[in-house]
Amino acid sequence: MPVIDIHTHMLTRDWIELLRAHGGGKYSVKKTPANQDAVHLYDAPFMTLMPGMWDYDIRIKNMDKAGVDVAIVSLTCPNVFWGGREVSLRASRMVNDSMSEQQRAKPDRIRWFASLPWQYADDATAELARCIKDGAVGVMVLGSIDGRDLIDPQFAPVWSEIDRMGLPILVHPTAPQGVRDMHMEAFNLIPPVGFMFDTTLAFAHMIFTGFLDRYPNVKLIAAHGGAALPYLAGRFDICHEKIPACSAVIKDRPSSYLRRIYYDTVVYEQAALELCIKVAGSPDNVLYGSDYPHNIGDMAGCLARVNALPGSQPKQIAGKNAERIFKL
């Protein structure tokens, strides 16, 4: 059974330079206090640039070292949700073309998620069709899009097309809005706290608004082990029972919706992975991911925690589930 990494990132130098030129004062690429190049939201760094992010030869060497057979690569945040219509579409095509090229060059090692200019529905659906034709096996989206929730009606045409195709979609966090009000520039708190907040809030919106019922064919993957979702499952249920607003739309317990989504293994403790599997309802709903090549990515460690699980779970989570969900 191959080992398939479904949460792992690549980008291009051209994408970085486009972000430098068109970040518009909101996003910038500059040095951190530790003298590392990083993408910032205002003055808060959230994505440290690492050499492996644009070097596929280094990637393959590290995959071989860790025992990973296939990587389903995706762009990281802030994705392409900046710079206006022309720039957003150009950024999408730039990264998608690079990933498609790498899949053709390394067909036994690389697959990819498409990045779309979600703010412009016509462009996004056209780019989705082009990417699927070019070999994309799913779509990546962030937990919020330029300050708008994923459930915003603006994005409904894109969701409808993804639902029609029944595609997997990796929901990855970004730097949440309000980072300055929350003082997240201190101690670089976006990766440890802000990202978890962004994912958790995105899925809370999707659960309590009935979004999952409207788009039943979308295969949603919650990044980083679902962030705080596994820990909050019981709280969601009791609030649904006791707080009228929490049951205004959905009648089933929120925890039942948590068993209708997928989770990756980008957690850093065995107990956290085991809780994630429990809340997911089955190891069939959990997929190996590493967050490579971010500076906190852990290709070997995430796989070791998967391999430490009992019975058939390691084979299921390391590759079998991804083969089924992505039709590999």
Secondary structure, 3 states (H helix, E strand, C coil): CCCEEEEEECCCHHHHHHHHHHCECCEEEEECCCCCEEEEECCEEEEECCHHHCCHHHHHHHHHHHCCCEEEEECCCCCCCCCHHHHHHHHHHHHHHHHHHHHHHCCCCEEEEEECCCCCHHHHHHHHHHHHHCCCCEEEEECEECCEECCCHHHHHHHHHHHHHCCEEEEECCCCCCCCCCCCCHHHCHHHHHHHHHHHHHHHHHHHCCHHHHCCCCEEEEHHHHCCHHHHHHHHHHHHHHCHHHHCCCCCCHHHHHCCCEEECCCCCHHHHHHHHHHHCCHHHEECCCCCCCCCCCHHHHHHHHHCCCCCHHHHHHHHHHHHHHCC
